[in-house]
């Protein structure tokens, strides 16, 4: 790091989210190239060479960047539809629309989803994309390209479906892939785009959609493919009571036992939602170190229920936060999930003891890094880790009278992002993207949403 250009951040409150939850009321962070060089109390060390910028973080809280562990970018262009439906009815209403997406639509939707997250403090994003209509173009390439252009660290969970309406599933027949086609396309995506290096900006996971839209063969073969290629595995699990009933009727067992029977429990696996988990399920996830992407706003929007996050954490299950698709979380922001995770879990059995502000922040940072398999590289502010961090402005009307900055961030209104850095590069300044034109993105997403609506209406 001796020759690297340095950025010095001083005078801000710092929540490192390290193993000891170290915090500084007024401290410094020094970035050297794309790494964090030092973190500590007071001013930065004297005599640093090659300092290209100094940032006065007075009135701010500095945290690790937020990490999103579950999303469906394409849904950005179908927001505000089926707003009074549960999950299965919502899927029935929207699958015929989603089955008409194409590459320009997906590119615009990805840019909209990424822009909204990035301007709200997300530095590592993921997308679980599983809808690949025949002749729709290079959808994976469009999504990965959008993340690269935005400057956000990214995991593409290359999804798939092979159980369509004719097989008792929900998607239209032309919107699914064959077993062999899905496996081949997934392997090609991994080989083309996955980067296993420490500072990788793009990684790929194998991600069949869900038990009710995927054959057992695709689940089992997908797990084997992921482990042969050395990448992670992702899917939806235990989201609704209807899913549990479906698994018992079709497979003769509950979702967790089904996942275990197909090779889908392990420290290289993370599941979205996991709302309906009994004690045995949680114990199995803890024993195998299977991760969970908790999506509180989407779970509430679709009336799925309240996930047992406090019990998962107590058992040692890795848990991160997810936005989920913006057709079931129209705001598309991860910052709001910090607050909603805390508040919604306090409606559950543990009440006011369910989560506190620091646990919520950990879910959105280090917990997410664990779930994505990147806890050695990001998720906390520690020397040697990647320079992914956010400066939250907390001295305005919305937060200035809250003495504790972490409480202000989690319990308070959505805090403005003064600066967000990914890999040592600033991508947000004063709440606006530096890497993309937000107004142009808004126009393109509106246009593509209207085009999709017209096509869907024509049948």
N, C-alpha and C positions, 0 to 999 in steps of 0.2 A: 504493500500500500504506500510505500515511501514516495513514489513518483505520481500517485493518483491525485487528481484534483479533489479538493476537499470542500464540503459545505458544512458550515458550523451553525447549529441551531442552539440558541441560548435563551435563558430567562423564562422558560415556560415550565408549567407543571408537567411531569412525565409519569406515565403509567407504563412500566416496561412489560407487564404481563409475563415476567419470567417465573421460574418455579417458586420463588419466594414472594411473588407479587410485589417486587420492589417498586417504590414510588418516590419521587422527589418533588417537593413543593416548588422548588425552583432549580432547574438543572440544565444540562446540555446534552446534545447528541451530535457527534461528528460523523459525517459520511465521507468515505474515501472511495471514489469510484462508485461501484454498485454494492459496496458493503458498509455496514455499520462499523466504525472504527472504535468509538468509545461512547459510553453513556455514564452519566454521573451527576452528582450534586454540584451546584454552583456553576461557575464559568468553565468554558472549555480550557484544556491545557494551553499554557503559553508556548509560543515558538513554533506553532504548526506551520509547515511549509505548504505552498501551493494552494492556499485558501482562495477560492474564486468567488465565494459568497458567504455573507454572514446574515442570519435571519434572527431578528429580535422576536421571540415568541411570547413576550409579555401578554398576559390575558388569554393565553391559549393552554390547552391540554394536548400533549404529544402522545400518541398511541401507535402501536403497530397498525398497519393498514387492515381494514376489514377483509374477511375472506368468505366468499359465498360458496356454499357447498352443494346447492341444488337450484337449478333454474331450467326454464325452457324458453329460450330467446324468441323463437318464432311466434310465440303467443302475444308478443308486443302488438301485433297488428290485428288481434281479435280481443282486445280489452273491452270490458263493459258489456259483454254478452252473457246470457244465461245467468244473471246475477242472483237468482233465487232458487238455484238447483243444488242438490247434493252431488257428490262426485260422479256417480254412475250416470245420472240424468244429464249432468253437465257434459260428460264425455260423449254421450249419445247425441246431444245437441250440437257439439262442436267438431266432432270427427269429420262429418261431411264437409265442413268448411276447411279444416286443416288439410284434408286430403287434396286440396287444390293449390297448395303452396308451390312456389317455384324459386329458383335461385335469386332473382332480384328481390322478391319478397323477403326471403330469409336473410339476405344481406342487409336490407333496410331494417328489419326487425332486430337483428343482432346488434346493429349500430345503435338503435334506440335503447335496447336493454343495457348494453355496455355503457353508454353515455350516462344514463340515469344512475347506474351504480357507481361509476367512477367519480362523478361529481358529488356523490354522497359518501365518499371515503373508502370505497372498495378498491383494493389494489390487486387482489387475486380473485378471479371469477371462474365460474364453470358453467357449462351448458350441457344439459342432457337432451340431445336431439335424436329423436327416434322415428320421425315421420319422413319417409323417403318415397314420395309418389313416383310412379314410373315416368321417366322422361323429364324429371324436375331439375336436372342439372347437378353441378358439383356443390351440394349444400354444405358438406363438411368444410370444403375449401373456402366457401364464402364466409362461414362463421369464424374460422381460424384467421382469415384475412382481416375481418373486422376487428378482432381482438388485437391483432398485431398492429394495425393502424392506430388503434386507440391507446396503445402503450400499456395495456393491462396484462399482468401475468394470468395465464389461462390454462384450464383443463377442459378439453372436449370429451365428454362421455358419449362415445359413438353408440347410439342406441339402435334398436331394431325391434320389429314386430313381425311375427309370422302366423299369428292366430287372428284371422279376419272373421267377418260376419258368417261366412260359409262354414267356419270351424267352431262357431259359438262365441267368437270374440266380438268386440265393438267396432274396430276400424273397418271401413269399406275395403272390399277385396283388392282394389287397385292401389291401396295405400300401404300395403305390407310387402315384405320381401319373402323370398323362399329361404328355407333354412340354409342351404349352401350359399345362396347369394348374399345373405346377411353376414355370414361368417367370413366369406371372401372379401366383401367390402370393408368389414371392420378391420380385418388383418391388413388390408392395403392402407387404410387410414392410419393405423399405428405405424406401419413401416415408413410412410411418407412424412408424418408430422410429429411423432413422439420424440421428445428430447429428454434423456434421462440425466442430464448434467445437473450440477448443484444449482446453477443460476438459470435453469431452463425457463423460457418464457411460454413455451407451449408443450403440454403433455396430453396424452390420450388415454382414456380408460375404455374398457369393454362394458357395454351397458344395455343389455336387453331390457325392454321397457318395464314389464310387470308380469306377475304370474298369470293374470287374466288376458294378456295380449300376446303371450309368448309360449311356444311349445316347451315341454320338458326337455326335448332334445336341444333346443336352442339355449336354454338355461345351462344345461350340463356341458354342452360343447363350447359355449361361450366362456364358462369358467376355465375349462381346459385351455382354450385359446389364450386367455389373458395370462395364465401362469406360464404357458410356453413362451409368450412374448415378454414376460416380466413387467406387465402393467397392472393397474388396479381395476377393480370391478365395482360397478354401481347399478342399482335398480331401485324401484319403488317397493316398499314392504309394509305390510300391516297398517295401511292407511285408513281403512274403513271396516266397519263390521260386515259389510257386504262382501268385502274381499276375503275375510276370514271364513265366511259361510261358503264362498265359492271354492276356496282351497279344500275345505272339508268335503264338499260334494264331489269335486273333481279328482282330488288326490288322496282323500281319506286321512288327511292330517292338516294341522294348522300351518300358517305361513312360515313360521320359524323352522319347524320340523321339515317342511318342504324345501326350504332354502338349504338346510343342512344336508338333506338327501341328494341335492344336486350340486354340492360343492360350493355353496354360496354363503358360508360363514367363514370368517378368517380375518386376520389383521390387514389384508390387502383389499377388503370389501367395505363399502359403506352403503347404507340404505337410506332412502328418503322417507321421512314421516315417522314410521314406527309408532303410530298413535295407540294401537290396540295390542299392547304387549302385557302378558301376565308375568308373574315372578319367574317362572321357568324360562320364558323367552328372554327376559333381561339377563338372567344368569348365563344363558347360552351365549348371548352377545358379549358379556363380560369375559367369559371363559375363553372365547375365541378372539377377543379384541376387535370385533366387528363394529364399525363406526355408524353413527346416525347423523343425518342432516335434518335438523329440527326446523320446521317451517310454520311458525305459529300463526301468521296472518292468513296464509292459504288454508291451514287446517280450520280456522275459524270461518273464513269465507265460505268454505264448502261444508261446514257443519260436521267435519270429520271427528272432532273430539279433541281432548287435551292429552298430549303425549306425556308420559311419566318421566320427564327429564330429571327431576331431583333424584328419583330412584335409580335411573340409569347412571347418573354421575356418582352416586354413592356406591354403586356396584363396580365402578371403574370402566364403564362404557365410554369410548371417545364420542363426544357430541359437538357438532358445529351448527351453525345457523345457515338457513337457506331462504332465498326470496321465494322460490318456486316460480312457475310460469306466471306471466303477468295477465293471463286470462283468469287467474284465481288470486291475484295480488296486484291490483291495478297500479299501485304506487311504484312498484318495481325497485324499491330501495332496501338495502340491507340495514342501514342505520335504524330504521323504524323497527326492525326485528329485534334489536337489543331491548327496546322498551316493551314490545309486545310479548317477547319471550318471558320477561320478568312478570308482567302483569297477568298474562293468561295462566301461567303456571301457579300463580297465587290464588287462582280460582279453584285449583285442584285440592287434593287431600292434604297437602302440606301447608296450605294457606300462606300466611305471611313469612313462613320459614322456607318457602319453596326455593327461591333464588334471591340473591342480593345484587347490587349494582356491579360489583367486581366479578361475580360469577357470570353475569350476562355479558360483560365486556370480554371475558375469557372465551365464552362460547363463540363470539363473533370474530375472534382473532386466533389465539393459540389452538382452541378447540377445532376451528376450521382447518388449520394447518395439519393437525393430527389426522383428521378425517381424510384429507387429500394426500396424506403420506409425505408432507413437506415440513414437518415440525422441526427438522434439523436446519432448515434454510430460512424459514419465515415464521410469522405468528407472534413474535416477541421482539423487544428491542434489546439485543445483546450483541457484544462485539463479535464480529465474524459472520453475523447473519446478513441476509440481503437487505438492502436499503429500501424497504417498503414501509412507509410510515405516513401519518396524517397529523396535521395541525388543525385542531378544532377551536374555533373562536368562541370563548365563553364569557366575554366581558360586555356583551350587549344586553339590552332590555330582557331578552328571553332567559338569560342564565345568571346575570351578574350578582343577584342576591342569594345564590346557592353557594355556600362556602366550599363544599367538597367538589372538586372538578369532575370526578368520575360519577358521582351522583348527578351532577348537572347534565353530563353527557347522556346518561342512561335514562334517568327519570324525566328530564326536561324535554322541551321541544327539540325538533331536529336542529342540531347545531350546524352553523355554517362551516364549510371547509375552506380555510385560508390557503392551505397548500397540501397537496398529496404527491408523494414521491413513489415511483415504482422503479426498482433496479437503479436507484440513484438519479432518476430523471423525473423532473417535475411534470405532472400531467394535469393538475388543477391549480388554479390561482384565483383566490377570492370567489370561489363557488362556480367558476366557469372553466370549461375544458380548454386546455392549451393544445390538444392534439386533434381536435375536430371542431367543425362548425355546428353548434347545437341547433341553430335555426334551420340550417339545411337538412339536418337529420330529422327534425320535426316535420318538415315539408315532405320528405321522402317517405317517412313512415305513414303519414296521412294518405299520401297518394297510393301507396301499396296496399294499405288497409281498404281503401275504397275500391281498388282494382280487384282484390280478393273477394270483397263482398259482392261485386257485380258478377264475377265468375261463379261463385257459389250459388247465387240466386238463379243463374241460368241452368244449374244442375249439371 
